[in-house]
Every structure is written in C-alpha cells, then in structure tokens.
Amino acid sequence: MKRFPFLDWMRGLAVVVMIQCHAFNAFARLDTRDGGPYVLSQFVGGMAAPLFLFMAGMTTAFQMESLARREASPWRRWAVALRRAAYIMGIALLFRFTNWLGGLPSGGLQELTKVDILNCMAVALAVFAAAAAFGAEGRMRFAVLGAAAVAMLSPLMANLPWDGVPPLLREYLVPGAGRGRFPFFPCASYVGFGIAAGLAVKRTAEARMDRLMQWSVLIGFALIFTNQYFSNNPYSIYPNSSFWTNSPTLVFIRAGIILTFLAGSYLWTEYGARASWSWMQSLGKTSLLVYWVHVVIVYGGWTTFLRRSLTIPQTVFAILLLTALMVGLSAAKLWWTARRAARRPQPVPAAAQA
C-alpha cells in the first residue's frame, strides 16, 4: 500500500499534540490549571483523538479500496474489515493491561476496562466495516451518511434513560460523568469522515491532488464557519445538548479543522519541506508505539514523583524532553525495521530460476 508523506506528517502532528496534552494533564501543578497555558494545552489537545480516529478511517479506506480490487465477494470484504476491527480491539485490551501493569502498585482494576481511544476506534471500525461490502460509490455514501448520522444522533442517545444498563456498555456508547471519554456517540463520526476522505485521496490521481486539497480547504472552512454559527444560535432542534460532549456542531467543526490540517500537511510536505529525514513523519509512522510508550511513562508508576508537581516552565521542559525521547524511540524502531528488511532474503525472479 502506497504511503503518502503528508498523512505520516499529519499523524505525527497528532502525536505531538497528544504528548503535550497528556504531559500537562499529568505533571502541571493544580494551582497552574486556571491559567492560559494549561487551558490552551487542553483545548489544543482535544484535537488529538479526532485526528487519530480520522486517520484510522483513512487507513481503513485505503485497505478497502485495495481489497475491492482483489476480492469480488462483498461478504468476504466485510469479514476482512471486521477482522481488522477485532485486531484493533485486541491491541486496545493489551494496552489497557500494560497500562494497568505500569501503574502498579497504585493502579486499580478499573484501568483494565477503561474505554480509551483504541477501544472506541475498534468499535467504530467494526460498525463502518459494512462499507467494504458496497461498491465504489456506495462506500463513499455509506461513510459520509453514517458519520453524519452518528453525529446527529449523539444528543438523542446521550439523553436516553440509561438507568439499569451495564455501566461498561454505557461508557462504550455515550458520554457520561464516569470514566468513558471516547464513546461511540459521537466519536465514531471521525472514523466515518476519515473513510470518506481516504476514499477521495486514494481515488485521486497524483496530478490532481492539488485540486483535491483545494476542495479540502473549502469544505473545511465551510464546516467550521457554518457550524460555529449554529453553535452560537440560541435555537436548537435538540431538547438537551452539551457542546463539548455530544453536540453535532462540535463534530463538524473539528472535521472541518482536520480537513484544513490535511491540506496544510500536503502543502508542507509537497512544497515546503526538504527531501530529507523528517522527525514528524517518523513519529507518524510509529504512532501506535509512541502512544503506547509515552502513556506508560506519563501516567505510570515511574513518574509518580512528578505527578501534579511542576510549574508551567518545568512542564514545558518535560514535554520537550519526552518528545525528544519519543523521536529517538521512533527513529530506532524505523532503523531496526529497515535493517531487518534488508537482511531478509529476496525472492528469486522466475526468469532467473529458469
């Protein structure tokens, strides 16, 4: 599967945003959290999860397009997409286990069932796996309409009577006052919109990519400003909606921001960056490893002595140090992968065998 440098760069941007958000949340003193730097860090950090979910959708779209050329049966394509979702869920559960293990002796068993972004990603991918069963145009329509439906239904789902429903199921489905921070409604919308964007990128010839990115910017700004207007409107079709937890307008605003990031990443990697090693792309290529390791460091038992004890300048220094460590880890992982690939025996061409 062809790699697009601008997508690696964009995923690397999400990693940087995530690291600073988690580090501020873990290390900044409580008396610094009413000030601008901390509030800004968490506001910007709110884009990390939508970016990762969107990028997961794009990667899934690439795989669906490749699978459609090899596999004629829609049911088999669906099954393959479901297996990928199950694989992500397995990683999510393993991640929860290692995070609980890293938090010992203070970590509780509730860490094992916490609904984190990987859990949400797996459930969303399982639902949107149905797109693989459609034809070329049907996949695009299913992704867009499905994503919009999840966003639009989120306030209604959040206000259903959930009393008596198992708490874990509720955390997977809707936002609440508990531990669930990445529920299906509305977070799965970003996966659906990512699939639609991935299909558009995969089907666009390289010579026309500039035009696609122009449309990405236009659609992004239209989503941002239109939904900002509706979010400030005192009238709503919903009897009860919370902007920061279940509002469709926030989902569409963030989707618009992501589309502008997509175009900006393409513009930078295509016309601005030098043709050399990129630490941002390196982070993007190893985002899962960096996510896994940095969470264990930031929230694990190794850094308990730093928890909520640093000033803002000290926290910024910790972020820079942690980012440098993750860049080093990423570079080492890519170097090791390339070295193993170079040592692997190459297949002998059939003509040479004859």
Buried (B, 14 or more C-beta within 10 A) or exposed (E): EEEBBBBBBBBBBBBBBBBBBBBBBBBBBEEBBEEEBBEEBBEEBBBBBBBBBBBBBBBBBBBBBEBBEEBEEBEBBBBBBBEBBBEBBEBBBEBBEBBBBBBEEEBEEEBEBBBBBBBBBBBBBBBBBBBBBBEEEEBBEBBBEBBBBBBBBBBBBBBEEBEEEEEBEBBBBBBBEEBBBBBBBBBBBBBBBBBBBBBBBBEBEEEEBBEBBEEBBEBBBEBBEBBBEBBEEEEEEBEEBBEEBBBBBBBBBBBBBBBBBBBBBBBBBEEEBEEEEBBBBBBBBBBBBBBBBBBBBBBBBEBEEBEEEBEBEBBBEBBEEBBEBBBEBBBEBBEEEEEEEEEEEEEEEEEEEE
